Structures are given as structure tokens and as C-alpha cells.
Amino acid sequence: MKGGDNMENFMAISEEKQHYILSAAFYCFGKMGYKKTSVADIAEKAGISKAMVFHYFGNKKNLYLYLLQTACSLMEKAIAENINQDDNDFFESIIADIKSKEMVIDVYPSVLQFLSSVVREDDAEIVKDIIEIKKNGIEFHAKYCLGDVDLSKFKESVNPNLVFDLITSYMEKLTLSITQNEDADISQLFKKAFECVEMLKCNFYKPEYLEG
């Protein structure tokens, strides 16, 4: 974990205050990116002094990388809670993944905006660290969500890879809707996402694998 001895200062404060500071950091970094976000921006959003941010994290880079590790950890925990490892159904795995995103957003509303900004981040100061952290996250996601799904349930005429690409594209648009509109009805957006997955399942699975 990045941050060195300073992290002990952060972990010593209440969970409520930790949550408030991390929420502010997710928002600022997600909206402005690494370079344009200053410690002063985060401090102002969190309602604390710049000195306290440095006291907790040492510097901006430590805070950013801690934030990314936190986001990944939250997603991994949510996925582990939602996924049924005894069920290798393609669409159930997709649904579990979407539910996990919804759970994490419920705790930190700006987390998807932050993760979307991470994908585009190219600042030389942090890009190598981002690649390493993302690598671990991708490996976890591949193992738990789509590592051993049963593709035989699809109709012969259906290409599962194209279905996955379609769902991925849809979720990217959903993320964009959330990040570009702070007043977006997140629950309705996710409701539509689940309906979309169910519709695809009904159309692309062989009849014998659909519930009556």
C-alpha cells in the first residue's frame, strides 16, 4: 500500500471521516484527472486543510494510488459477494459484475467517474503504477467473472464474444451517462442494464436453458 507511515495517520481517524475524504478525492480526480487536480481542491471538497491531506497521505501521488487501490479492492469485494462460483452461466456472471458496480457506487457515487478517468490517465508520474494495479484487477476480474463460463448455452448462430462486446459497450455508455450527469437516476440506469442483459439472454440462449 502506498503512503508509507502517513497512512497510519489516515487509518487512525474515524471511518466516517475517511469516507468523506475519499469521496472528495474520487470526485476531484474523477472530474479533473491527476495533473489538474490539486491537494487544495480535494481539501476544499472534503472540508479540511491542505496540511491534513499531507498529514494523512504524504503527497498527491500517494493519495491517488491509495484511491485506485481502494476502488479496486471495493470492486473485488463486491464481485466476490455477488458471484456464485458454482454457477458458470455467462449472463449470471455479467449480472453479478453489474450488481457489484451498483454496490460500489452506492458507497462512493464518484467511483465510476474516477475509474473511467484512470483509463485515460497518461501522466508519467503515475502511469507505471496504474498499469501494475490495473493488471491485478484485470486478472481478478477475468478469474471471477468470465474465467470458466459455459458458452455451450448460446445458440449455434451466436458469437459469445460479440455479445460480450455489446454488453461492454452498453456499460461504457451507462458509465458515461453517470459521469456526465450528476443528477442521473442511477437506480433506473442500472435497472435498464439488468433488463438489457435479460433480453439478450432470452434471445441468444438455446430454449432449454431459459426458465419457463
Phi and psi in degrees as a GROMACS rama.xvg file:
@    title "Ramachandran Plot"
@    xaxis  label "Phi"
@    yaxis  label "Psi"
@TYPE xy
-75.5864  155.346  LYS-2
121.389  -19.3976  GLY-3
60.1202  -143.42  GLY-4
-64.7558  -24.8019  ASP-5
-60.7971  -30.2879  ASN-6
-61.9075  -27.6555  MET-7
-62.7117  -34.8085  GLU-8
-66.179  -40.0253  ASN-9
-69.3446  -44.0962  PHE-10
-67.7694  -17.0541  MET-11
-79.259  -18.6559  ALA-12
-84.2456  169.537  ILE-13
-64.7216  153.492  SER-14
-61.4673  -34.2457  GLU-15
-62.7299  -43.8102  GLU-16
-70.5574  -37.9179  LYS-17
-57.7894  -47.0064  GLN-18
-60.1337  -42.3423  HIS-19
-64.6406  -41.4342  TYR-20
-68.6423  -44.7784  ILE-21
-64.9359  -38.0946  LEU-22
-60.1322  -42.6305  SER-23
-64.5161  -41.1895  ALA-24
-68.4415  -42.2465  ALA-25
-57.2456  -43.956  PHE-26
-64.6158  -50.5081  TYR-27
-66.8604  -49.9342  CYS-28
-64.1797  -38.9984  PHE-29
-65.2402  -35.4414  GLY-30
-82.8217  -37.2966  LYS-31
-115.113  -10.5589  MET-32
82.5115  173.887  GLY-33
-67.4691  -51.6782  TYR-34
-65.0838  -43.9086  LYS-35
-78.2305  -18.2739  LYS-36
-82.5957  130.833  THR-37
-109.059  160.676  SER-38
-60.1644  -34.5599  VAL-39
-62.5468  -38.9354  ALA-40
-59.8331  -46.9732  ASP-41
-67.2022  -42.5543  ILE-42
-60.7992  -43.6598  ALA-43
-64.3046  -43.988  GLU-44
-64.0892  -36.1995  LYS-45
-84.3842  -12.9232  ALA-46
75.5415  31.2357  GLY-47
-129.302  174.957  ILE-48
-85.0367  157.225  SER-49
-57.7142  -38.6578  LYS-50
-58.5665  -36.2997  ALA-51
-70.6577  -35.398  MET-52
-61.886  -45.2746  VAL-53
-65.9546  -34.7848  PHE-54
-63.4502  -37.8116  HIS-55
-81.9857  -34.4826  TYR-56
-124.292  -13.402  PHE-57
87.9807  -51.1211  GLY-58
-159.824  174.186  ASN-59
-64.4584  -39.4545  LYS-60
-62.1692  -44.914  LYS-61
-58.4343  -42.7698  ASN-62
-62.8678  -45.5953  LEU-63
-61.2577  -47.5797  TYR-64
-69.4559  -35.0222  LEU-65
-63.5585  -39.1201  TYR-66
-63.6982  -43.2337  LEU-67
-65.0719  -42.914  LEU-68
-63.9808  -37.553  GLN-69
-64.316  -44.8132  THR-70
-60.8752  -44.9566  ALA-71
-63.4669  -42.037  CYS-72
-64.1228  -41.4771  SER-73
-63.0013  -42.126  LEU-74
-65.8121  -43.0704  MET-75
-63.7973  -41.3002  GLU-76
-64.5326  -43.1257  LYS-77
-65.4657  -41.9413  ALA-78
-62.4781  -45.0265  ILE-79
-60.3961  -32.9355  ALA-80
-76.023  -31.1407  GLU-81
-93.4154  -28.4571  ASN-82
-79.5762  140.43  ILE-83
-105.512  103.696  ASN-84
-69.5986  -12.0305  GLN-85
-88.1223  -7.95764  ASP-86
-112.687  112.8  ASP-87
-99.8706  28.8906  ASN-88
-73.3314  131.265  ASP-89
-56.7618  -53.009  PHE-90
-72.7115  -31.6888  PHE-91
-65.172  -35.04  GLU-92
-66.5482  -41.0041  SER-93
-62.904  -44.9732  ILE-94
-61.6691  -41.944  ILE-95
-61.3157  -39.2977  ALA-96
-65.238  -43.3737  ASP-97
-66.5734  -42.1752  ILE-98
-58.8029  -36.9961  LYS-99
-64.279  -43.3299  SER-100
-60.9872  -42.7278  LYS-101
-63.4398  -40.6459  GLU-102
-61.8953  -44.214  MET-103
-69.1012  -38.929  VAL-104
-62.7924  -33.9815  ILE-105
-62.8223  -29.6885  ASP-106
-87.5932  -46.511  VAL-107
-127.459  95.0947  TYR-108
-55.8625  -26.7584  PRO-109
-96.2231  7.87928  SER-110
-67.0998  -36.7908  VAL-111
-68.525  -38.2495  LEU-112
-62.4738  -39.8645  GLN-113
-64.3319  -48.5041  PHE-114
-64.2643  -34.3865  LEU-115
-65.2779  -38.2702  SER-116
-69.4782  -31.651  SER-117
-61.9832  -39.5588  VAL-118
-58.9965  -34.8519  VAL-119
-91.8281  -5.9062  ARG-120
-68.8361  131.128  GLU-121
-133.011  15.8826  ASP-122
-66.5344  126.223  ASP-123
-59.4699  -25.2655  ALA-124
-67.0082  -28.1676  GLU-125
-126.852  -9.30183  ILE-126
-60.9098  -37.9704  VAL-127
-65.4496  -40.5408  LYS-128
-65.7094  -38.9636  ASP-129
-61.1317  -45.4051  ILE-130
-58.0162  -43.6593  ILE-131
-66.0809  -44.8605  GLU-132
-66.2347  -42.8175  ILE-133
-64.7893  -35.0423  LYS-134
-58.5348  -45.3872  LYS-135
-64.3508  -39.4755  ASN-136
-66.363  -41.0562  GLY-137
-63.9698  -41.2854  ILE-138
-63.4685  -41.522  GLU-139
-63.8331  -46.3595  PHE-140
-61.2214  -43.7621  HIS-141
-63.7493  -38.4462  ALA-142
-70.4343  -44.5075  LYS-143
-88.3853  -28.4354  TYR-144
-99.4559  -45.7831  CYS-145
-132.973  23.2709  LEU-146
-72.0975  -32.9019  GLY-147
-147.191  47.9091  ASP-148
-80.2652  154.015  VAL-149
-89.2415  107.856  ASP-150
-89.9986  -3.66953  LEU-151
-72.8223  -12.5082  SER-152
-75.542  -18.0338  LYS-153
-71.6262  149.761  PHE-154
-61.1817  152.093  LYS-155
-59.6962  -30.3944  GLU-156
-82.0724  -3.48106  SER-157
-100.519  135.281  VAL-158
-97.1401  106.792  ASN-159
-56.6225  -32.695  PRO-160
-63.928  -37.9525  ASN-161
-69.5085  -34.9122  LEU-162
-63.5859  -43.8526  VAL-163
-63.0698  -41.5735  PHE-164
-62.5797  -38.8682  ASP-165
-63.4821  -45.578  LEU-166
-65.9787  -40.7791  ILE-167
-60.1294  -43.9555  THR-168
-62.2651  -41.4509  SER-169
-62.6645  -44.269  TYR-170
-68.0204  -31.3154  MET-171
-65.3872  -39.4283  GLU-172
-69.1425  -36.9073  LYS-173
-62.7781  -44.4092  LEU-174
-60.351  -42.0209  THR-175
-61.9714  -41.224  LEU-176
-61.1067  -40.1035  SER-177
-69.9561  -44.2211  ILE-178
-73.8013  -27.6911  THR-179
-91.8027  -11.2259  GLN-180
-134.938  101.742  ASN-181
-66.7896  -17.6243  GLU-182
-96.7218  8.89892  ASP-183
-61.668  141.988  ALA-184
-81.1479  91.8339  ASP-185
-62.0994  -40.5558  ILE-186
-61.8617  -38.2344  SER-187
-69.7843  -38.2102  GLN-188
-62.2493  -42.6667  LEU-189
-71.9307  -34.0095  PHE-190
-59.4596  -43.5976  LYS-191
-65.9307  -35.0822  LYS-192
-62.9842  -43.8389  ALA-193
-64.9628  -39.1851  PHE-194
-64.3008  -38.1814  GLU-195
-63.3667  -44.723  CYS-196
-63.6103  -42.5265  VAL-197
-63.4313  -39.3869  GLU-198
-63.0638  -43.3698  MET-199
-63.378  -40.9517  LEU-200
-61.1279  -45.4572  LYS-201
-64.2385  -29.6021  CYS-202
-91.9429  -25.713  ASN-203
-107.891  -15.683  PHE-204
-86.0229  153.147  TYR-205
-65.4312  144.069  LYS-206
-51.8515  -36.3853  PRO-207
-66.9201  -13.9635  GLU-208
-101.748  8.67943  TYR-209
-105.463  141.602  LEU-210
-70.6802  147.337  GLU-211
